[in-house]
Amino acid sequence: MQALLTTHAKYFAYGVIIISVLLMGYVIYEISLAKQRFADQLITKSVNQTESELDNFFDRIYNLINAVDQQYDSGFWKDLPRDKTILHNISLIENYEPISSVGLADSRGYEFNVIPDTVDDQWLTRKVFVDQWGFIEKWKRWELGDSLTAIEEWEDSLAIDTRERPWYKGAKKSGEEIFWTNPYEYTTGPEIGITASQLFKSDTPDTKFKIIAFDLTLSDLNVFVDDLELTRNQNIFLLTSDNSRVIALHKLSPDLSVAQLSSKLQVSPEQLNSQELLKVLREDENHEAFNFTADGEKWWGILKPYQISETRSINIVSVLPEDDFALEITRTLWVSIGSFFLIVFLSIIVVRNHNKLHRIGNTLADKNKLVSEQKKILFSEVHHRVKNNLALISAFSELELMNIEHPLTRTYLQRSIRRIKIIAIVQEQAYKSDELGLVPSNELLSGITEYVAERSELTIENKNTGCVKININQALTYGLLLNELLFEIHGKRGDQSDTISVNANSKNGHLITEIYFPYSEELSQYSEKIKDQEIISAFLKKLSAKIETHIDDKICITLSFELKKQKGIVGSKFYNV
């Protein structure tokens, strides 16, 4: 009996060895086929890293332009003194690293630029006014200390009318969309870069429109590319959309001067003498990784477009020599063979120590559970701190309100308190939501209408028929907009005491909110103009929302906007709360 068991054990062991050899053979075969997959992964990873860095680079500019747009709509720039304007532009350049200079132009041939000087704490301003001065540039050098002091001024000849510059013509043609130029050499210095510009409607009678422009040097863009983590000989190139010029490349020396860097950039691909780059430009048709031979060496490469905007793009080219990873695959093969024999030996030890490993597994599970609970506590603590801070701000504001007698000041402070409360409601609903970053519309609407009813004489019926998840950025703007509409109705309704009803539902990817309230002549006239109010108009613009008024036996204000999935803390390229 013992011998029979021994024989069975021997055959069982042989079977295990045969199956292990077959499995090992299959693993070796799979590793031999892994070269293409591995190359594709490395190439794709480098392109994805580049796209992520470019997103970070350009998103900051989009957010800045949106912020300037919001400041312009609020009248911030209208009567700003000259020195305050210069200081504000200096702050923009210092706080937004990619920006090298700021320009403002209008339809009269006027242009005003703020440019950092080569000397620390000194700045240059350049003013052009073709319609009045002709082709003359007026320069000033300023020193920034405790205050802004002009220390030198001079004049120079103007080479080209501002209205003929690509960034001016492009912004004028693009309307409210942000326009990006192709790379070019700046007229204000030796550097090469690109310009982002946007048109604004003018608030002065002698100009049709104004254009603001931000210059971004290619040297700053190259810093982003140079920070990528690639293999030893892998390289990344950024080119114009027609592949005629190189605008950034990996592994440039950080010690190069502006002139030396400019000589390396804005050149044709042929001037770089990179055969692998030229090969990709000639042969890549499907924007997929492929292998080729250049200078007797095997390479992998890919070309992929990157959209800066709807009308402007650049091309990302990634090239990777096969030697950078072929040795790793061969090493992996031998490691796998050695691991096979090692596993056979270790399996004996694993079986004998099964109970010990089981206990270790339980310990790890307990630790993971503890970490998960700590994360929940941390998230809860952050929420409560935000909630408490909002409550403190509101409480301090209400204390100040008690000491203010001026009616207009009290009104403004009361509005601010209400808006803080609405922000707190959105924050609370976002915390309670089971999906991070999304707010349920029914809970949000209930919270807002209950608060408004509590703080006013309104009786509000919430007839919400469904629930849809709103991105927290949109939810914040939506809540503030709904607060303004309801309190505006409250302020104009006179002695009426009828019920106001609010209904929200989703249709075709849009959130539609209807507010019904009793008819009166004053409310009828006011409801037609409500969307023209400055803050309501600003919120509508940020939501890309539409508002309509229908008058029958009751007055109905209908608000609708598209539900969007926006990335980032403050939104997408075209959205900023």
C-alpha positions in Angstrom: 0.0 0.0 0.0 2.8 2.3 0.9 4.6 1.5 -2.4 1.4 2.2 -4.3 1.1 5.6 -2.7 4.8 6.3 -3.5 4.3 5.4 -7.1 1.2 7.6 -7.4 3.1 10.4 -5.8 6.0 9.9 -8.2 3.7 10.0 -11.3 1.9 13.0 -9.8 5.2 14.8 -9.4 6.1 13.9 -13.1 2.8 15.2 -14.2 3.4 18.4 -12.3 6.8 18.8 -13.9 5.5 18.1 -17.4 2.7 20.7 -17.0 5.1 23.2 -15.6 7.5 22.7 -18.6 4.6 23.2 -21.0 3.5 26.3 -19.1 7.1 27.6 -19.1 7.3 27.0 -22.9 4.2 29.0 -23.4 5.6 31.8 -21.2 8.8 31.9 -23.2 6.8 32.0 -26.5 4.7 34.9 -25.1 7.8 36.8 -24.0 9.2 36.4 -27.5 6.1 38.1 -28.9 6.2 40.9 -26.2 8.6 43.1 -28.1 5.9 44.9 -30.1 3.5 45.2 -27.2 6.3 46.5 -25.0 7.4 49.1 -27.6 3.8 50.2 -28.2 3.4 50.6 -24.4 6.6 52.7 -24.1 5.7 54.9 -27.1 2.1 55.3 -26.0 3.3 56.2 -22.4 5.6 58.9 -23.7 2.9 60.4 -25.9 0.4 60.3 -23.0 2.9 62.0 -20.7 3.5 64.7 -23.3 -0.2 65.2 -23.7 -0.6 65.5 -20.0 2.2 68.1 -19.7 0.7 70.0 -22.6 -2.7 70.0 -20.9 -1.1 71.5 -17.8 0.7 74.1 -19.9 -2.2 75.2 -22.0 -5.0 74.8 -19.3 -3.4 77.5 -17.2 -3.6 79.9 -20.1 -7.2 79.0 -20.8 -8.1 79.5 -17.1 -6.3 82.8 -17.0 -8.1 84.1 -20.1 -11.4 83.0 -18.7 -10.6 84.8 -15.4 -9.7 88.0 -17.4 -13.0 87.6 -19.3 -14.8 87.5 -16.0 -12.9 90.5 -14.7 -13.8 92.4 -17.9 -17.5 91.5 -17.7 -17.5 92.8 -14.1 -16.0 96.2 -15.1 -12.7 95.6 -13.3 -10.6 96.9 -16.2 -12.8 99.8 -17.2 -11.4 102.7 -15.1 -8.3 101.1 -13.8 -5.4 103.7 -13.5 -2.4 103.2 -15.6 0.0 102.2 -12.8 -2.6 99.8 -11.4 -3.0 98.3 -14.9 0.8 97.8 -15.2 1.0 96.2 -11.7 -1.9 93.9 -12.4 -0.2 92.7 -15.7 3.1 92.3 -13.8 1.3 90.1 -11.3 -0.1 88.0 -14.1 3.3 87.4 -15.7 4.9 86.6 -12.3 2.2 84.2 -11.2 1.6 82.4 -14.5 5.0 80.9 -15.3 4.4 80.2 -19.1 3.5 83.8 -19.8 6.4 86.0 -21.0 4.5 89.2 -21.8 1.0 90.7 -21.9 -0.5 92.9 -24.7 -3.8 94.8 -25.1 -4.9 96.2 -28.5 -8.0 97.8 -30.1 -9.4 98.7 -33.5 -7.7 102.1 -33.6 -4.2 100.6 -34.0 -3.5 101.0 -30.3 -1.3 98.5 -28.5 0.0 98.4 -25.0 2.5 95.7 -23.8 4.1 94.9 -20.4 7.4 93.0 -20.8 9.9 91.9 -18.1 13.3 93.6 -18.5 16.6 91.7 -18.3 17.4 93.4 -15.0 15.6 92.1 -11.9 12.7 94.3 -10.6 12.7 96.3 -13.8 9.9 96.2 -16.4 9.3 97.6 -19.9 6.1 99.0 -21.3 5.5 99.6 -25.0 2.8 101.8 -26.4 1.7 102.1 -30.0 -1.1 104.3 -31.4 -1.0 104.1 -35.2 -4.1 106.2 -35.9 -2.7 109.1 -33.9 1.1 108.8 -33.7 1.8 106.9 -36.9 4.5 104.2 -36.9 6.1 105.1 -33.6 6.7 102.9 -30.5 6.9 104.7 -27.1 8.9 102.7 -24.5 9.2 103.2 -20.8 11.4 101.4 -18.3 10.0 101.0 -14.8 11.5 100.0 -11.5 9.3 98.0 -9.1 10.1 98.7 -5.5 7.7 99.8 -2.8 6.0 101.5 -5.7 6.2 101.6 -9.5 8.6 104.3 -10.8 9.4 105.3 -14.3 13.2 105.6 -14.8 13.7 105.9 -18.5 11.6 106.5 -21.7 12.4 106.5 -25.4 10.9 106.2 -28.9 11.5 103.7 -31.7 10.1 103.1 -35.2 7.2 100.6 -35.6 7.8 97.8 -38.1 4.2 96.7 -38.6 0.7 98.0 -37.8 -0.7 96.0 -34.8 -3.8 95.4 -36.9 -1.7 93.3 -39.3 -0.2 91.1 -36.7 -1.4 87.4 -36.9 -2.6 87.3 -33.3 -4.7 90.4 -33.8 -6.3 89.3 -37.1 -6.8 85.7 -35.8 -8.6 86.9 -32.6 -10.7 89.3 -34.7 -11.8 86.5 -37.0 -12.3 84.0 -34.2 -14.8 86.1 -32.2 -15.2 85.0 -28.6 -13.0 81.8 -29.1 -9.4 81.9 -28.0 -7.0 82.1 -31.0 -3.5 80.6 -31.0 -0.8 81.7 -33.5 1.8 79.5 -35.2 5.3 80.0 -33.6 7.0 83.2 -34.7 9.8 85.6 -33.6 8.6 88.3 -31.2 8.9 91.9 -32.3 9.7 92.9 -28.7 12.7 90.6 -28.3 14.9 87.8 -29.7 12.7 85.0 -28.4 10.5 82.7 -30.4 7.0 81.8 -29.1 3.3 81.6 -29.7 0.5 84.0 -28.7 -2.9 83.3 -27.3 -5.4 86.1 -28.0 -9.1 86.8 -27.5 -11.5 89.5 -28.6 -13.7 91.4 -26.1 -16.5 93.8 -26.9 -15.4 97.4 -26.3 -17.0 99.5 -23.6 -15.8 102.8 -25.1 -17.5 104.5 -28.0 -14.4 105.2 -30.1 -13.4 101.5 -30.4 -15.3 98.6 -31.9 -13.5 95.9 -29.9 -10.5 95.1 -27.7 -8.1 92.2 -27.9 -5.9 90.8 -25.1 -2.9 88.7 -25.9 -0.5 86.5 -23.9 2.9 85.5 -25.2 4.3 82.1 -24.4 8.0 81.4 -25.3 9.0 78.1 -26.9 11.8 77.9 -24.2 9.1 77.6 -21.5 7.2 75.0 -23.6 10.5 73.1 -24.0 10.9 73.0 -20.2 7.7 70.9 -20.0 8.9 68.5 -22.7 12.4 68.2 -21.1 10.9 67.1 -17.8 9.4 63.9 -19.3 10.8 60.6 -18.0 11.8 58.6 -21.0 14.2 55.7 -21.8 18.0 56.4 -22.2 17.9 57.2 -26.0 14.2 57.9 -26.5 13.2 61.4 -27.8 10.1 63.5 -28.1 9.6 66.2 -30.8 6.9 68.8 -31.0 6.2 70.2 -34.5 3.8 72.5 -36.2 0.7 70.9 -37.6 2.2 70.8 -41.1 5.5 69.3 -39.8 7.5 72.3 -41.3 9.0 73.5 -38.0 10.3 72.0 -34.7 8.9 73.9 -31.7 10.2 71.7 -28.8 12.4 68.6 -28.3 13.6 66.5 -25.4 17.1 66.6 -23.9 18.1 70.2 -24.7 20.7 71.6 -22.4 19.2 73.8 -19.7 22.3 76.1 -19.9 21.5 77.3 -23.4 21.0 81.0 -23.8 17.9 82.5 -25.5 19.8 82.9 -28.8 21.2 79.4 -28.6 17.8 77.9 -27.8 16.1 79.8 -30.6 18.7 78.4 -33.1 17.7 74.9 -32.0 13.9 75.6 -32.2 11.8 76.9 -35.1 14.0 75.0 -37.6 12.9 72.5 -40.2 13.1 68.8 -39.3 15.8 68.4 -42.0 18.0 70.9 -40.1 18.0 68.7 -37.0 19.8 65.9 -39.0 17.6 63.3 -37.2 17.0 60.4 -39.6 14.5 58.7 -37.2 12.4 61.8 -37.0 12.3 62.2 -40.9 11.4 58.5 -41.2 8.4 58.9 -38.9 7.2 62.0 -40.7 7.4 60.2 -44.1 5.9 56.9 -43.1 3.4 57.4 -40.2 -0.1 57.5 -41.8 -2.4 55.9 -39.1 -0.9 57.6 -36.0 0.0 54.1 -34.6 3.4 52.8 -33.4 5.5 51.1 -36.1 9.0 49.9 -36.4 11.6 51.0 -39.0 15.3 51.2 -39.6 17.4 54.4 -39.6 21.2 54.7 -39.8 21.4 50.9 -39.5 19.6 50.8 -36.2 16.1 49.5 -35.4 13.6 52.1 -34.1 10.0 52.4 -33.1 8.0 55.6 -33.7 4.6 57.3 -33.7 3.1 60.7 -34.7 0.0 61.9 -33.0 -1.8 65.3 -33.3 -2.5 67.4 -30.2 -5.4 69.8 -30.4 -4.7 73.2 -28.7 -8.0 74.5 -29.8 -10.6 73.7 -32.5 -8.5 75.5 -35.1 -4.9 75.0 -34.0 -3.0 71.8 -33.3 0.6 70.6 -33.0 2.1 67.2 -33.7 3.8 65.0 -31.2 6.5 62.6 -32.5 8.0 60.0 -30.2 11.0 57.8 -31.4 12.5 54.9 -29.4 15.5 52.7 -30.3 14.8 49.0 -30.0 18.1 48.5 -28.0 16.6 50.5 -25.2 14.2 47.7 -24.3 15.3 44.6 -26.2 17.9 43.8 -23.6 15.2 44.1 -20.9 13.1 41.6 -22.8 16.1 39.1 -23.1 16.8 39.6 -19.4 13.2 39.1 -18.6 13.3 35.7 -20.5 16.3 34.4 -18.5 14.8 35.7 -15.3 11.6 33.8 -16.1 13.5 30.6 -16.7 15.4 31.0 -13.4 12.1 31.9 -11.7 10.6 28.7 -12.9 13.2 26.6 -11.0 13.1 28.9 -8.1 9.3 28.6 -7.9 9.5 24.8 -7.7 11.8 25.2 -4.7 9.8 28.0 -3.1 6.5 26.2 -3.5 7.6 23.7 -0.9 8.4 26.5 1.5 5.1 28.2 0.7 3.1 25.1 1.6 4.9 24.7 4.9 4.4 28.3 5.8 0.8 28.5 4.6 -0.6 29.3 8.0 2.0 31.9 8.6 1.2 33.6 5.3 -2.5 33.3 6.1 -1.9 35.2 9.3 0.1 37.8 7.5 -2.7 38.2 5.0 -5.2 38.8 7.7 -2.9 41.4 9.3 -2.6 43.2 5.9 -6.3 43.1 5.5 -6.8 44.7 8.9 -4.2 47.4 8.0 -6.0 48.1 4.7 -9.3 48.4 6.5 -7.7 50.8 8.9 -6.2 52.9 6.1 -9.6 53.0 4.4 -11.2 54.2 7.5 -8.5 56.8 8.1 -9.1 58.1 4.5 -12.8 58.4 5.2 -12.1 60.3 8.4 -9.7 62.6 6.6 -12.3 63.3 3.9 -14.9 63.9 6.5 -12.5 66.2 8.4 -11.7 68.2 5.3 -15.4 68.6 4.6 -16.2 69.7 8.1 -13.4 72.2 8.0 -14.7 73.7 4.8 -18.2 73.7 6.2 -17.0 75.4 9.4 -15.0 78.0 7.6 -18.0 78.9 5.4 -20.1 79.1 8.5 -17.5 81.4 10.2 -17.4 83.7 7.2 -21.2 83.8 7.2 -21.4 84.4 10.9 -18.8 87.2 10.8 -20.6 88.8 7.9 -23.9 88.7 9.9 -22.2 90.3 12.9 -20.9 93.1 10.7 -24.5 93.4 9.3 -25.7 94.2 12.8 -23.5 97.2 12.9 -24.3 98.6 9.5 -27.1 101.1 9.0 -26.6 102.2 5.4 -29.3 100.5 3.4 -27.3 99.8 0.2 -24.4 98.4 2.2 -26.7 96.2 4.1 -28.2 94.9 0.9 -24.8 94.1 -0.6 -23.7 92.3 2.5 -27.0 90.3 2.8 -26.5 89.2 -0.8 -23.0 88.0 0.0 -24.2 86.1 3.0 -26.8 84.4 0.9 -24.3 83.4 -1.7 -22.0 82.0 1.0 -24.9 79.9 2.3 -25.6 78.6 -1.2 -21.9 77.6 -1.6 -22.2 75.7 1.8 -25.4 73.9 0.5 -23.5 72.8 -2.6 -20.5 71.7 -0.6 -22.8 69.7 1.8 -24.6 67.9 -1.1 -21.3 67.1 -2.8 -20.0 65.5 0.5 -23.2 63.5 0.9 -23.1 62.3 -2.7 -22.1 58.7 -3.4 -20.1 59.8 -6.4 -17.1 62.0 -5.9 -17.4 65.3 -7.7 -21.1 64.9 -8.6 -24.1 66.5 -6.9 -27.7 65.0 -7.2 -30.0 67.6 -8.6 -33.0 66.7 -6.4 -31.1 67.1 -3.2 -29.4 70.3 -4.4 -32.7 71.8 -5.5 -34.4 70.9 -2.2 -31.6 72.5 -0.1 -31.7 75.7 -2.1 -35.5 76.1 -2.2 -35.7 75.4 1.6 -33.1 78.0 2.3 -34.6 80.6 0.1 -38.1 80.0 1.6 -36.6 80.2 5.1 -34.9 83.6 4.4 -37.8 85.2 2.5 -41.6 85.3 2.6 -41.9 83.0 -0.3 -43.8 79.7 -0.2 -41.9 77.4 -2.6 -43.2 74.2 -3.9 -40.4 71.8 -5.1 -41.9 69.7 -7.8 -38.7 68.0 -8.8 -39.6 64.8 -10.9 -36.2 63.2 -11.2 -32.6 63.1 -10.2 -29.6 63.7 -12.3 -25.9 64.0 -11.2 -24.4 67.5 -11.8 -20.7 68.2 -12.0 -19.7 70.1 -8.9 -18.4 73.0 -10.9 -21.7 73.4 -12.8 -23.6 72.7 -9.6 -22.0 75.7 -7.8 -22.8 78.1 -10.6 -26.3 76.6 -11.0 -27.0 77.0 -7.3 -25.8 80.6 -7.2 -27.9 81.4 -10.3 -31.0 79.8 -8.9 -30.5 81.8 -5.6 -30.3 85.1 -7.6 -33.4 84.3 -9.6 -35.6 83.4 -6.6 -34.5 86.4 -4.5 -35.0 88.7 -7.5 -38.6 87.4 -7.8 -39.0 87.8 -4.1 -37.8 91.4 -4.3 -40.3 92.3 -7.1 -43.5 90.4 -6.1 -44.9 93.2 -3.9 -47.7 92.1 -1.5 -48.4 88.8 -3.4 -48.5 85.7 -1.2 -49.2 82.9 -3.8 -47.1 79.9 -4.0 -44.0 79.7 -6.3 -43.3 76.3 -7.7 -39.9 75.0 -9.0 -39.5 72.0 -11.2 -36.2 70.5 -12.5 -35.8 67.5 -14.9 -33.3 66.3 -17.4 -33.9 65.9 -21.1 -31.4 65.0 -23.9 -28.4 65.7 -21.7 -29.7 69.0 -20.5 -31.0 70.1 -17.0 -34.2 72.1 -17.4 -35.5 74.2 -14.5 -38.9 75.9 -14.5 -39.9 78.5 -12.0 -43.7 79.4 -11.9 -45.0 82.4 -10.0 -48.2 84.5 -10.0 -48.8 87.0 -12.8 -48.5 90.7 -12.1 -47.7 93.6 -14.5 -44.5 94.5 -12.7 -43.2 90.9 -12.5 -44.2 90.5 -16.2 -42.1 93.4 -17.3 -39.2 92.5 -14.9 -39.1 88.9 -16.0 -38.4 89.9 -19.6 -35.3 91.8 -18.4 -34.0 89.6 -15.7 -31.4 87.9 -17.9 -29.8 91.3 -18.6 -28.7 91.7 -15.0 -25.0 91.7 -14.7 -24.4 88.8 -12.2 -27.2 86.7 -13.7 -25.8 87.2 -17.2 -22.3 86.2 -15.9 -23.7 83.0 -14.4 -25.6 82.2 -17.6 -22.4 82.6 -19.6 -20.4 80.4 -17.4 -23.0 77.6 -17.6 -23.6 78.3 -21.4 -27.2 78.3 -20.3 -30.4 79.7 -21.9 -33.2 81.4 -20.1 -36.7 82.0 -21.5 -39.9 83.7 -20.2 -43.4 82.5 -20.9 -46.4 84.5 -19.7 -49.9 83.0 -19.4 -52.1 83.0 -16.3 -48.8 82.5 -14.6 -45.2 83.6 -15.4 -42.8 80.9 -16.1 -39.0 81.3 -16.3 -37.3 78.4 -17.9 -33.5 77.8 -17.4 -31.7 75.1 -19.4 -28.0 74.1 -19.8 -26.1 71.1 -21.0 -24.7 68.7 -18.4 -20.9 68.4 -19.0 -18.2 66.3 -17.5 -15.4 68.7 -16.8 -11.9 67.7 -15.6 -9.6 69.5 -13.1 -10.3 71.4 -9.9 -11.7 74.5 -11.7 -13.1 73.0 -14.8 -12.2 72.5 -18.5 -10.5 74.8 -21.0 -13.7 76.5 -21.7 -15.2 76.6 -18.2 -14.1 78.3 -15.0 -16.2 79.1 -12.0 
